[in-house]
Amino acid sequence: LCTVLGACGPASMIGFDFARPANPPERQGTASGITNMGGFIASMTTLFAIGVLLDATGGDYTVAFSAVFLLQALGVVQILRLRGRAVRRERERLVASRVETVHVPA
């Protein structure tokens, strides 16, 4: 558990690396903010789930801490599910950026 949680801090920086190039310059602040809030929301959700499971199981820490792995698995599933859409949008953005403006004299 400590190894998994310890890896999450540095791994969260990867989200910023993906958010930066995937968004136009005018949306950089919004993208960074959403990426930052996503990490905090995931942390708060995990802590809440652990607390609920501790109360529900009468203090069974093994079951309660399994919420960490469950929520991480949910995150990985969502990344894999949305990956195709992100790749398609990035490809469209690259194609659109390569289109040159053609000046037609009047």
Jmol script that loads the backbone (N, CA, C; Angstrom):
load data "model"
ATOM      1  N   LEU A   1       0.829  -1.192   0.000  1.00  0.00           N
ATOM      2  CA  LEU A   1       0.000   0.000   0.000  1.00  0.00           C
ATOM      3  C   LEU A   1       0.871   1.253   0.000  1.00  0.00           C
ATOM      4  N   CYS A   2       1.919   1.253   0.807  1.00  0.00           N
ATOM      5  CA  CYS A   2       2.804   2.419   0.863  1.00  0.00           C
ATOM      6  C   CYS A   2       3.494   2.651  -0.470  1.00  0.00           C
ATOM      7  N   THR A   3       3.873   1.581  -1.140  1.00  0.00           N
ATOM      8  CA  THR A   3       4.517   1.715  -2.447  1.00  0.00           C
ATOM      9  C   THR A   3       3.553   2.308  -3.461  1.00  0.00           C
ATOM     10  N   VAL A   4       2.331   1.827  -3.465  1.00  0.00           N
ATOM     11  CA  VAL A   4       1.330   2.334  -4.414  1.00  0.00           C
ATOM     12  C   VAL A   4       1.048   3.802  -4.142  1.00  0.00           C
ATOM     13  N   LEU A   5       0.830   4.153  -2.877  1.00  0.00           N
ATOM     14  CA  LEU A   5       0.551   5.543  -2.542  1.00  0.00           C
ATOM     15  C   LEU A   5       1.760   6.437  -2.807  1.00  0.00           C
ATOM     16  N   GLY A   6       2.958   5.929  -2.564  1.00  0.00           N
ATOM     17  CA  GLY A   6       4.166   6.702  -2.828  1.00  0.00           C
ATOM     18  C   GLY A   6       4.384   6.972  -4.302  1.00  0.00           C
ATOM     19  N   ALA A   7       3.943   6.062  -5.137  1.00  0.00           N
ATOM     20  CA  ALA A   7       4.096   6.252  -6.585  1.00  0.00           C
ATOM     21  C   ALA A   7       3.080   7.239  -7.139  1.00  0.00           C
ATOM     22  N   CYS A   8       2.021   7.486  -6.408  1.00  0.00           N
ATOM     23  CA  CYS A   8       0.949   8.350  -6.923  1.00  0.00           C
ATOM     24  C   CYS A   8       1.360   9.816  -6.998  1.00  0.00           C
ATOM     25  N   GLY A   9       2.189  10.285  -6.085  1.00  0.00           N
ATOM     26  CA  GLY A   9       2.599  11.695  -6.102  1.00  0.00           C
ATOM     27  C   GLY A   9       3.326  12.070  -7.381  1.00  0.00           C
ATOM     28  N   PRO A  10       4.446  11.407  -7.677  1.00  0.00           N
ATOM     29  CA  PRO A  10       5.144  11.718  -8.921  1.00  0.00           C
ATOM     30  C   PRO A  10       4.318  11.378 -10.160  1.00  0.00           C
ATOM     31  N   ALA A  11       3.514  10.346 -10.079  1.00  0.00           N
ATOM     32  CA  ALA A  11       2.706   9.955 -11.239  1.00  0.00           C
ATOM     33  C   ALA A  11       1.653  11.002 -11.559  1.00  0.00           C
ATOM     34  N   SER A  12       1.232  11.768 -10.564  1.00  0.00           N
ATOM     35  CA  SER A  12       0.216  12.790 -10.825  1.00  0.00           C
ATOM     36  C   SER A  12       0.747  13.895 -11.731  1.00  0.00           C
ATOM     37  N   MET A  13       2.044  14.078 -11.771  1.00  0.00           N
ATOM     38  CA  MET A  13       2.631  15.094 -12.649  1.00  0.00           C
ATOM     39  C   MET A  13       2.472  14.732 -14.120  1.00  0.00           C
ATOM     40  N   ILE A  14       2.285  13.457 -14.403  1.00  0.00           N
ATOM     41  CA  ILE A  14       2.089  13.026 -15.791  1.00  0.00           C
ATOM     42  C   ILE A  14       0.822  13.651 -16.361  1.00  0.00           C
ATOM     43  N   GLY A  15      -0.192  13.830 -15.528  1.00  0.00           N
ATOM     44  CA  GLY A  15      -1.430  14.464 -15.974  1.00  0.00           C
ATOM     45  C   GLY A  15      -1.194  15.858 -16.515  1.00  0.00           C
ATOM     46  N   PHE A  16      -0.320  16.625 -15.865  1.00  0.00           N
ATOM     47  CA  PHE A  16      -0.012  17.973 -16.355  1.00  0.00           C
ATOM     48  C   PHE A  16       0.707  17.910 -17.698  1.00  0.00           C
ATOM     49  N   ASP A  17       1.552  16.903 -17.860  1.00  0.00           N
ATOM     50  CA  ASP A  17       2.281  16.764 -19.116  1.00  0.00           C
ATOM     51  C   ASP A  17       1.338  16.433 -20.267  1.00  0.00           C
ATOM     52  N   PHE A  18       0.278  15.695 -19.989  1.00  0.00           N
ATOM     53  CA  PHE A  18      -0.707  15.392 -21.029  1.00  0.00           C
ATOM     54  C   PHE A  18      -1.646  16.572 -21.269  1.00  0.00           C
ATOM     55  N   ALA A  19      -1.985  17.302 -20.224  1.00  0.00           N
ATOM     56  CA  ALA A  19      -2.947  18.404 -20.354  1.00  0.00           C
ATOM     57  C   ALA A  19      -2.368  19.571 -21.142  1.00  0.00           C
ATOM     58  N   ARG A  20      -1.079  19.825 -21.004  1.00  0.00           N
ATOM     59  CA  ARG A  20      -0.470  20.981 -21.657  1.00  0.00           C
ATOM     60  C   ARG A  20      -0.538  20.914 -23.177  1.00  0.00           C
ATOM     61  N   PRO A  21       0.004  19.890 -23.812  1.00  0.00           N
ATOM     62  CA  PRO A  21      -0.020  19.888 -25.285  1.00  0.00           C
ATOM     63  C   PRO A  21      -1.384  19.548 -25.881  1.00  0.00           C
ATOM     64  N   ALA A  22      -2.278  18.982 -25.094  1.00  0.00           N
ATOM     65  CA  ALA A  22      -3.574  18.558 -25.632  1.00  0.00           C
ATOM     66  C   ALA A  22      -4.587  19.688 -25.676  1.00  0.00           C
ATOM     67  N   ASN A  23      -4.218  20.856 -25.180  1.00  0.00           N
ATOM     68  CA  ASN A  23      -5.160  21.973 -25.139  1.00  0.00           C
ATOM     69  C   ASN A  23      -4.544  23.204 -25.786  1.00  0.00           C
ATOM     70  N   PRO A  24      -5.371  24.026 -26.410  1.00  0.00           N
ATOM     71  CA  PRO A  24      -4.856  25.252 -27.020  1.00  0.00           C
ATOM     72  C   PRO A  24      -4.339  26.215 -25.950  1.00  0.00           C
ATOM     73  N   PRO A  25      -3.463  27.125 -26.331  1.00  0.00           N
ATOM     74  CA  PRO A  25      -2.851  28.035 -25.347  1.00  0.00           C
ATOM     75  C   PRO A  25      -3.856  28.821 -24.507  1.00  0.00           C
ATOM     76  N   GLU A  26      -4.986  29.189 -25.101  1.00  0.00           N
ATOM     77  CA  GLU A  26      -5.953  29.983 -24.334  1.00  0.00           C
ATOM     78  C   GLU A  26      -6.663  29.166 -23.258  1.00  0.00           C
ATOM     79  N   ARG A  27      -6.495  27.847 -23.268  1.00  0.00           N
ATOM     80  CA  ARG A  27      -7.131  26.991 -22.257  1.00  0.00           C
ATOM     81  C   ARG A  27      -6.121  26.333 -21.323  1.00  0.00           C
ATOM     82  N   GLN A  28      -4.887  26.787 -21.330  1.00  0.00           N
ATOM     83  CA  GLN A  28      -3.853  26.162 -20.499  1.00  0.00           C
ATOM     84  C   GLN A  28      -4.179  26.257 -19.012  1.00  0.00           C
ATOM     85  N   GLY A  29      -4.648  27.414 -18.564  1.00  0.00           N
ATOM     86  CA  GLY A  29      -4.985  27.584 -17.150  1.00  0.00           C
ATOM     87  C   GLY A  29      -6.122  26.676 -16.720  1.00  0.00           C
ATOM     88  N   THR A  30      -7.135  26.587 -17.562  1.00  0.00           N
ATOM     89  CA  THR A  30      -8.274  25.719 -17.253  1.00  0.00           C
ATOM     90  C   THR A  30      -7.841  24.260 -17.209  1.00  0.00           C
ATOM     91  N   ALA A  31      -7.025  23.856 -18.177  1.00  0.00           N
ATOM     92  CA  ALA A  31      -6.559  22.464 -18.227  1.00  0.00           C
ATOM     93  C   ALA A  31      -5.729  22.118 -16.993  1.00  0.00           C
ATOM     94  N   SER A  32      -4.836  23.024 -16.592  1.00  0.00           N
ATOM     95  CA  SER A  32      -4.023  22.773 -15.399  1.00  0.00           C
ATOM     96  C   SER A  32      -4.892  22.727 -14.146  1.00  0.00           C
ATOM     97  N   GLY A  33      -5.879  23.609 -14.072  1.00  0.00           N
ATOM     98  CA  GLY A  33      -6.771  23.624 -12.913  1.00  0.00           C
ATOM     99  C   GLY A  33      -7.586  22.350 -12.789  1.00  0.00           C
ATOM    100  N   ILE A  34      -8.118  21.881 -13.908  1.00  0.00           N
ATOM    101  CA  ILE A  34      -8.907  20.646 -13.882  1.00  0.00           C
ATOM    102  C   ILE A  34      -8.021  19.456 -13.528  1.00  0.00           C
ATOM    103  N   THR A  35      -6.807  19.428 -14.073  1.00  0.00           N
ATOM    104  CA  THR A  35      -5.873  18.349 -13.756  1.00  0.00           C
ATOM    105  C   THR A  35      -5.537  18.355 -12.267  1.00  0.00           C
ATOM    106  N   ASN A  36      -5.285  19.529 -11.725  1.00  0.00           N
ATOM    107  CA  ASN A  36      -4.951  19.656 -10.309  1.00  0.00           C
ATOM    108  C   ASN A  36      -6.125  19.240  -9.427  1.00  0.00           C
ATOM    109  N   MET A  37      -7.309  19.702  -9.763  1.00  0.00           N
ATOM    110  CA  MET A  37      -8.488  19.358  -8.967  1.00  0.00           C
ATOM    111  C   MET A  37      -8.817  17.870  -9.066  1.00  0.00           C
ATOM    112  N   GLY A  38      -8.544  17.261 -10.202  1.00  0.00           N
ATOM    113  CA  GLY A  38      -8.795  15.827 -10.349  1.00  0.00           C
ATOM    114  C   GLY A  38      -8.028  15.010  -9.327  1.00  0.00           C
ATOM    115  N   GLY A  39      -6.790  15.376  -9.095  1.00  0.00           N
ATOM    116  CA  GLY A  39      -5.981  14.679  -8.095  1.00  0.00           C
ATOM    117  C   GLY A  39      -6.524  14.850  -6.687  1.00  0.00           C
ATOM    118  N   PHE A  40      -6.926  16.069  -6.359  1.00  0.00           N
ATOM    119  CA  PHE A  40      -7.471  16.315  -5.024  1.00  0.00           C
ATOM    120  C   PHE A  40      -8.812  15.616  -4.829  1.00  0.00           C
ATOM    121  N   ILE A  41      -9.648  15.621  -5.858  1.00  0.00           N
ATOM    122  CA  ILE A  41     -10.943  14.944  -5.749  1.00  0.00           C
ATOM    123  C   ILE A  41     -10.740  13.440  -5.579  1.00  0.00           C
ATOM    124  N   ALA A  42      -9.781  12.881  -6.315  1.00  0.00           N
ATOM    125  CA  ALA A  42      -9.497  11.450  -6.174  1.00  0.00           C
ATOM    126  C   ALA A  42      -9.004  11.135  -4.760  1.00  0.00           C
ATOM    127  N   SER A  43      -8.155  11.989  -4.211  1.00  0.00           N
ATOM    128  CA  SER A  43      -7.658  11.772  -2.844  1.00  0.00           C
ATOM    129  C   SER A  43      -8.783  11.845  -1.826  1.00  0.00           C
ATOM    130  N   MET A  44      -9.625  12.845  -1.959  1.00  0.00           N
ATOM    131  CA  MET A  44     -10.736  12.993  -1.011  1.00  0.00           C
ATOM    132  C   MET A  44     -11.729  11.836  -1.138  1.00  0.00           C
ATOM    133  N   THR A  45     -11.980  11.391  -2.358  1.00  0.00           N
ATOM    134  CA  THR A  45     -12.888  10.265  -2.566  1.00  0.00           C
ATOM    135  C   THR A  45     -12.320   8.997  -1.942  1.00  0.00           C
ATOM    136  N   THR A  46     -11.019   8.805  -2.093  1.00  0.00           N
ATOM    137  CA  THR A  46     -10.374   7.624  -1.517  1.00  0.00           C
ATOM    138  C   THR A  46     -10.460   7.645   0.006  1.00  0.00           C
ATOM    139  N   LEU A  47     -10.158   8.794   0.602  1.00  0.00           N
ATOM    140  CA  LEU A  47     -10.245   8.896   2.064  1.00  0.00           C
ATOM    141  C   LEU A  47     -11.669   8.668   2.553  1.00  0.00           C
ATOM    142  N   PHE A  48     -12.637   9.220   1.843  1.00  0.00           N
ATOM    143  CA  PHE A  48     -14.041   9.027   2.217  1.00  0.00           C
ATOM    144  C   PHE A  48     -14.428   7.551   2.112  1.00  0.00           C
ATOM    145  N   ALA A  49     -14.014   6.900   1.021  1.00  0.00           N
ATOM    146  CA  ALA A  49     -14.346   5.483   0.827  1.00  0.00           C
ATOM    147  C   ALA A  49     -13.716   4.616   1.918  1.00  0.00           C
ATOM    148  N   ILE A  50     -12.480   4.924   2.294  1.00  0.00           N
ATOM    149  CA  ILE A  50     -11.826   4.166   3.365  1.00  0.00           C
ATOM    150  C   ILE A  50     -12.597   4.341   4.673  1.00  0.00           C
ATOM    151  N   GLY A  51     -13.000   5.566   4.978  1.00  0.00           N
ATOM    152  CA  GLY A  51     -13.765   5.807   6.203  1.00  0.00           C
ATOM    153  C   GLY A  51     -15.097   5.080   6.219  1.00  0.00           C
ATOM    154  N   VAL A  52     -15.806   5.121   5.095  1.00  0.00           N
ATOM    155  CA  VAL A  52     -17.100   4.436   5.010  1.00  0.00           C
ATOM    156  C   VAL A  52     -16.907   2.932   5.179  1.00  0.00           C
ATOM    157  N   LEU A  53     -15.889   2.383   4.529  1.00  0.00           N
ATOM    158  CA  LEU A  53     -15.648   0.943   4.639  1.00  0.00           C
ATOM    159  C   LEU A  53     -15.203   0.548   6.047  1.00  0.00           C
ATOM    160  N   LEU A  54     -14.426   1.398   6.707  1.00  0.00           N
ATOM    161  CA  LEU A  54     -14.045   1.107   8.094  1.00  0.00           C
ATOM    162  C   LEU A  54     -15.280   1.057   8.990  1.00  0.00           C
ATOM    163  N   ASP A  55     -16.190   1.998   8.797  1.00  0.00           N
ATOM    164  CA  ASP A  55     -17.422   1.993   9.594  1.00  0.00           C
ATOM    165  C   ASP A  55     -18.300   0.793   9.258  1.00  0.00           C
ATOM    166  N   ALA A  56     -18.396   0.464   7.986  1.00  0.00           N
ATOM    167  CA  ALA A  56     -19.295  -0.611   7.552  1.00  0.00           C
ATOM    168  C   ALA A  56     -18.790  -1.993   7.948  1.00  0.00           C
ATOM    169  N   THR A  57     -17.470  -2.162   8.018  1.00  0.00           N
ATOM    170  CA  THR A  57     -16.913  -3.487   8.307  1.00  0.00           C
ATOM    171  C   THR A  57     -16.494  -3.644   9.761  1.00  0.00           C
ATOM    172  N   GLY A  58     -16.740  -2.646  10.573  1.00  0.00           N
ATOM    173  CA  GLY A  58     -16.366  -2.756  11.980  1.00  0.00           C
ATOM    174  C   GLY A  58     -14.874  -2.633  12.213  1.00  0.00           C
ATOM    175  N   GLY A  59     -14.188  -1.902  11.375  1.00  0.00           N
ATOM    176  CA  GLY A  59     -12.762  -1.654  11.561  1.00  0.00           C
ATOM    177  C   GLY A  59     -11.848  -2.611  10.830  1.00  0.00           C
ATOM    178  N   ASP A  60     -12.324  -3.271   9.811  1.00  0.00           N
ATOM    179  CA  ASP A  60     -11.490  -4.185   9.021  1.00  0.00           C
ATOM    180  C   ASP A  60     -10.649  -3.362   8.041  1.00  0.00           C
ATOM    181  N   TYR A  61      -9.393  -3.126   8.421  1.00  0.00           N
ATOM    182  CA  TYR A  61      -8.521  -2.270   7.622  1.00  0.00           C
ATOM    183  C   TYR A  61      -8.164  -2.886   6.275  1.00  0.00           C
ATOM    184  N   THR A  62      -8.113  -4.197   6.206  1.00  0.00           N
ATOM    185  CA  THR A  62      -7.795  -4.857   4.935  1.00  0.00           C
ATOM    186  C   THR A  62      -8.842  -4.527   3.885  1.00  0.00           C
ATOM    187  N   VAL A  63     -10.083  -4.633   4.261  1.00  0.00           N
ATOM    188  CA  VAL A  63     -11.173  -4.311   3.329  1.00  0.00           C
ATOM    189  C   VAL A  63     -11.185  -2.813   3.043  1.00  0.00           C
ATOM    190  N   ALA A  64     -11.002  -2.001   4.078  1.00  0.00           N
ATOM    191  CA  ALA A  64     -11.076  -0.550   3.907  1.00  0.00           C
ATOM    192  C   ALA A  64      -9.996  -0.037   2.963  1.00  0.00           C
ATOM    193  N   PHE A  65      -8.779  -0.515   3.116  1.00  0.00           N
ATOM    194  CA  PHE A  65      -7.700  -0.030   2.261  1.00  0.00           C
ATOM    195  C   PHE A  65      -7.762  -0.606   0.854  1.00  0.00           C
ATOM    196  N   SER A  66      -8.601  -1.595   0.648  1.00  0.00           N
ATOM    197  CA  SER A  66      -8.785  -2.087  -0.720  1.00  0.00           C
ATOM    198  C   SER A  66      -9.457  -1.032  -1.589  1.00  0.00           C
ATOM    199  N   ALA A  67     -10.087  -0.042  -0.967  1.00  0.00           N
ATOM    200  CA  ALA A  67     -10.702   1.060  -1.722  1.00  0.00           C
ATOM    201  C   ALA A  67      -9.659   1.806  -2.546  1.00  0.00           C
ATOM    202  N   VAL A  68      -8.429   1.864  -2.044  1.00  0.00           N
ATOM    203  CA  VAL A  68      -7.362   2.538  -2.789  1.00  0.00           C
ATOM    204  C   VAL A  68      -7.170   1.861  -4.139  1.00  0.00           C
ATOM    205  N   PHE A  69      -7.053   0.552  -4.126  1.00  0.00           N
ATOM    206  CA  PHE A  69      -6.823  -0.180  -5.369  1.00  0.00           C
ATOM    207  C   PHE A  69      -8.046  -0.147  -6.276  1.00  0.00           C
ATOM    208  N   LEU A  70      -9.222  -0.190  -5.674  1.00  0.00           N
ATOM    209  CA  LEU A  70     -10.456  -0.140  -6.452  1.00  0.00           C
ATOM    210  C   LEU A  70     -10.577   1.185  -7.205  1.00  0.00           C
ATOM    211  N   LEU A  71     -10.314   2.290  -6.523  1.00  0.00           N
ATOM    212  CA  LEU A  71     -10.422   3.595  -7.176  1.00  0.00           C
ATOM    213  C   LEU A  71      -9.301   3.818  -8.189  1.00  0.00           C
ATOM    214  N   GLN A  72      -8.117   3.270  -7.922  1.00  0.00           N
ATOM    215  CA  GLN A  72      -7.053   3.365  -8.922  1.00  0.00           C
ATOM    216  C   GLN A  72      -7.406   2.550 -10.156  1.00  0.00           C
ATOM    217  N   ALA A  73      -7.996   1.395  -9.962  1.00  0.00           N
ATOM    218  CA  ALA A  73      -8.430   0.585 -11.106  1.00  0.00           C
ATOM    219  C   ALA A  73      -9.495   1.323 -11.908  1.00  0.00           C
ATOM    220  N   LEU A  74     -10.399   2.005 -11.224  1.00  0.00           N
ATOM    221  CA  LEU A  74     -11.410   2.803 -11.916  1.00  0.00           C
ATOM    222  C   LEU A  74     -10.749   3.891 -12.763  1.00  0.00           C
ATOM    223  N   GLY A  75      -9.733   4.534 -12.224  1.00  0.00           N
ATOM    224  CA  GLY A  75      -9.007   5.553 -12.977  1.00  0.00           C
ATOM    225  C   GLY A  75      -8.316   4.986 -14.205  1.00  0.00           C
ATOM    226  N   VAL A  76      -7.688   3.836 -14.069  1.00  0.00           N
ATOM    227  CA  VAL A  76      -7.015   3.203 -15.212  1.00  0.00           C
ATOM    228  C   VAL A  76      -8.028   2.810 -16.281  1.00  0.00           C
ATOM    229  N   VAL A  77      -9.164   2.284 -15.861  1.00  0.00           N
ATOM    230  CA  VAL A  77     -10.211   1.912 -16.824  1.00  0.00           C
ATOM    231  C   VAL A  77     -10.685   3.142 -17.594  1.00  0.00           C
ATOM    232  N   GLN A  78     -10.865   4.256 -16.899  1.00  0.00           N
ATOM    233  CA  GLN A  78     -11.316   5.472 -17.581  1.00  0.00           C
ATOM    234  C   GLN A  78     -10.254   6.001 -18.544  1.00  0.00           C
ATOM    235  N   ILE A  79      -8.998   5.919 -18.163  1.00  0.00           N
ATOM    236  CA  ILE A  79      -7.923   6.345 -19.062  1.00  0.00           C
ATOM    237  C   ILE A  79      -7.942   5.506 -20.328  1.00  0.00           C
ATOM    238  N   LEU A  80      -8.045   4.204 -20.171  1.00  0.00           N
ATOM    239  CA  LEU A  80      -8.066   3.325 -21.342  1.00  0.00           C
ATOM    240  C   LEU A  80      -9.321   3.539 -22.179  1.00  0.00           C
ATOM    241  N   ARG A  81     -10.442   3.794 -21.527  1.00  0.00           N
ATOM    242  CA  ARG A  81     -11.696   4.003 -22.249  1.00  0.00           C
ATOM    243  C   ARG A  81     -11.672   5.298 -23.063  1.00  0.00           C
ATOM    244  N   LEU A  82     -11.089   6.348 -22.512  1.00  0.00           N
ATOM    245  CA  LEU A  82     -11.095   7.654 -23.173  1.00  0.00           C
ATOM    246  C   LEU A  82      -9.873   7.892 -24.051  1.00  0.00           C
ATOM    247  N   ARG A  83      -8.944   6.964 -24.040  1.00  0.00           N
ATOM    248  CA  ARG A  83      -7.698   7.132 -24.789  1.00  0.00           C
ATOM    249  C   ARG A  83      -7.942   7.284 -26.283  1.00  0.00           C
ATOM    250  N   GLY A  84      -8.815   6.460 -26.834  1.00  0.00           N
ATOM    251  CA  GLY A  84      -9.100   6.523 -28.268  1.00  0.00           C
ATOM    252  C   GLY A  84      -9.661   7.869 -28.681  1.00  0.00           C
ATOM    253  N   ARG A  85     -10.564   8.397 -27.879  1.00  0.00           N
ATOM    254  CA  ARG A  85     -11.148   9.707 -28.182  1.00  0.00           C
ATOM    255  C   ARG A  85     -10.080  10.804 -28.137  1.00  0.00           C
ATOM    256  N   ALA A  86      -9.192  10.730 -27.155  1.00  0.00           N
ATOM    257  CA  ALA A  86      -8.137  11.733 -27.036  1.00  0.00           C
ATOM    258  C   ALA A  86      -7.175  11.658 -28.215  1.00  0.00           C
ATOM    259  N   VAL A  87      -6.833  10.448 -28.634  1.00  0.00           N
ATOM    260  CA  VAL A  87      -5.933  10.284 -29.783  1.00  0.00           C
ATOM    261  C   VAL A  87      -6.584  10.844 -31.042  1.00  0.00           C
ATOM    262  N   ARG A  88      -7.862  10.567 -31.225  1.00  0.00           N
ATOM    263  CA  ARG A  88      -8.578  11.061 -32.402  1.00  0.00           C
ATOM    264  C   ARG A  88      -8.625  12.593 -32.411  1.00  0.00           C
ATOM    265  N   ARG A  89      -8.917  13.205 -31.281  1.00  0.00           N
ATOM    266  CA  ARG A  89      -8.953  14.671 -31.205  1.00  0.00           C
ATOM    267  C   ARG A  89      -7.584  15.282 -31.456  1.00  0.00           C
ATOM    268  N   GLU A  90      -6.553  14.659 -30.924  1.00  0.00           N
ATOM    269  CA  GLU A  90      -5.198  15.173 -31.142  1.00  0.00           C
ATOM    270  C   GLU A  90      -4.820  15.076 -32.607  1.00  0.00           C
ATOM    271  N   ARG A  91      -5.182  13.976 -33.252  1.00  0.00           N
ATOM    272  CA  ARG A  91      -4.901  13.813 -34.676  1.00  0.00           C
ATOM    273  C   ARG A  91      -5.631  14.882 -35.493  1.00  0.00           C
ATOM    274  N   GLU A  92      -6.898  15.136 -35.164  1.00  0.00           N
ATOM    275  CA  GLU A  92      -7.667  16.172 -35.860  1.00  0.00           C
ATOM    276  C   GLU A  92      -7.053  17.546 -35.646  1.00  0.00           C
ATOM    277  N   ARG A  93      -6.584  17.810 -34.437  1.00  0.00           N
ATOM    278  CA  ARG A  93      -5.964  19.105 -34.145  1.00  0.00           C
ATOM    279  C   ARG A  93      -4.685  19.287 -34.938  1.00  0.00           C
ATOM    280  N   LEU A  94      -3.894  18.215 -35.047  1.00  0.00           N
ATOM    281  CA  LEU A  94      -2.657  18.302 -35.818  1.00  0.00           C
ATOM    282  C   LEU A  94      -2.935  18.524 -37.297  1.00  0.00           C
ATOM    283  N   VAL A  95      -3.927  17.838 -37.826  1.00  0.00           N
ATOM    284  CA  VAL A  95      -4.279  18.017 -39.240  1.00  0.00           C
ATOM    285  C   VAL A  95      -4.762  19.438 -39.473  1.00  0.00           C
ATOM    286  N   ALA A  96      -5.588  19.956 -38.574  1.00  0.00           N
ATOM    287  CA  ALA A  96      -6.104  21.319 -38.725  1.00  0.00           C
ATOM    288  C   ALA A  96      -4.989  22.349 -38.622  1.00  0.00           C
ATOM    289  N   SER A  97      -3.974  22.086 -37.813  1.00  0.00           N
ATOM    290  CA  SER A  97      -2.879  23.052 -37.678  1.00  0.00           C
ATOM    291  C   SER A  97      -1.960  23.042 -38.887  1.00  0.00           C
ATOM    292  N   ARG A  98      -1.974  21.966 -39.653  1.00  0.00           N
ATOM    293  CA  ARG A  98      -1.125  21.883 -40.846  1.00  0.00           C
ATOM    294  C   ARG A  98      -1.771  22.507 -42.076  1.00  0.00           C
ATOM    295  N   VAL A  99      -3.061  22.740 -42.009  1.00  0.00           N
ATOM    296  CA  VAL A  99      -3.752  23.331 -43.150  1.00  0.00           C
ATOM    297  C   VAL A  99      -3.278  24.768 -43.305  1.00  0.00           C
ATOM    298  N   GLU A 100      -2.791  25.074 -44.473  1.00  0.00           N
ATOM    299  CA  GLU A 100      -2.288  26.417 -44.731  1.00  0.00           C
ATOM    300  C   GLU A 100      -3.381  27.270 -45.348  1.00  0.00           C
ATOM    301  N   THR A 101      -3.324  28.540 -45.043  1.00  0.00           N
ATOM    302  CA  THR A 101      -4.265  29.473 -45.636  1.00  0.00           C
ATOM    303  C   THR A 101      -3.798  29.785 -47.047  1.00  0.00           C
ATOM    304  N   VAL A 102      -4.696  29.645 -47.974  1.00  0.00           N
ATOM    305  CA  VAL A 102      -4.373  29.920 -49.377  1.00  0.00           C
ATOM    306  C   VAL A 102      -4.976  31.262 -49.742  1.00  0.00           C
ATOM    307  N   HIS A 103      -4.130  32.152 -50.220  1.00  0.00           N
ATOM    308  CA  HIS A 103      -4.606  33.473 -50.629  1.00  0.00           C
ATOM    309  C   HIS A 103      -4.981  33.422 -52.100  1.00  0.00           C
ATOM    310  N   VAL A 104      -6.223  33.722 -52.371  1.00  0.00           N
ATOM    311  CA  VAL A 104      -6.696  33.754 -53.751  1.00  0.00           C
ATOM    312  C   VAL A 104      -6.885  35.217 -54.124  1.00  0.00           C
ATOM    313  N   PRO A 105      -6.080  35.706 -55.084  1.00  0.00           N
ATOM    314  CA  PRO A 105      -6.233  37.121 -55.465  1.00  0.00           C
ATOM    315  C   PRO A 105      -7.603  37.375 -56.097  1.00  0.00           C
ATOM    316  N   ALA A 106      -8.157  38.521 -55.801  1.00  0.00           N
ATOM    317  CA  ALA A 106      -9.486  38.862 -56.327  1.00  0.00           C
ATOM    318  C   ALA A 106      -9.421  39.400 -57.734  1.00  0.00           C
TER     319      ALA A 106
END
end "model"
wireframe off; spacefill off
backbone 0.3
color backbone group
